[in-house]
Amino acid sequence: MAALRAAGVLERIAKLTANETHRLDRAIVAISVNPELGTEVPGTLLRDYADGIDGVRVIYYVTALRTITIVAYIEA
């Protein structure tokens, strides 16, 4: 099951345009510099970062070791 989900994610990533990849990369860099950048999602350990200029939204989880795990990543 996990392999099927990973394959689906890889297919979606492959479909991103160069512009979408660049916009997403900028958001991920901003989060990696300041993991507290996003707002807390109530009742969860997730954080929600939205960049209105680039039109990107990232839902992520920061571990105790400050490693960032992306849960969902782009909004058009």
DAQUIQUI-V769192 format. One record per helix or strand of 2 or more residues. SS is the DSSP state (a for helix, b for strand). FROM is the first residue (numbers start at 1). LEN is the number of residues. If there is no record, write none. Layout:
ss: (SS/SS)
from: (FROM/FROM)
len: (LEN/LEN)
//
This chain:
ss: (a/a/b/b/b/b)
from: (2/18/39/46/56/68)
len: (13/16/2/6/7/5)
//
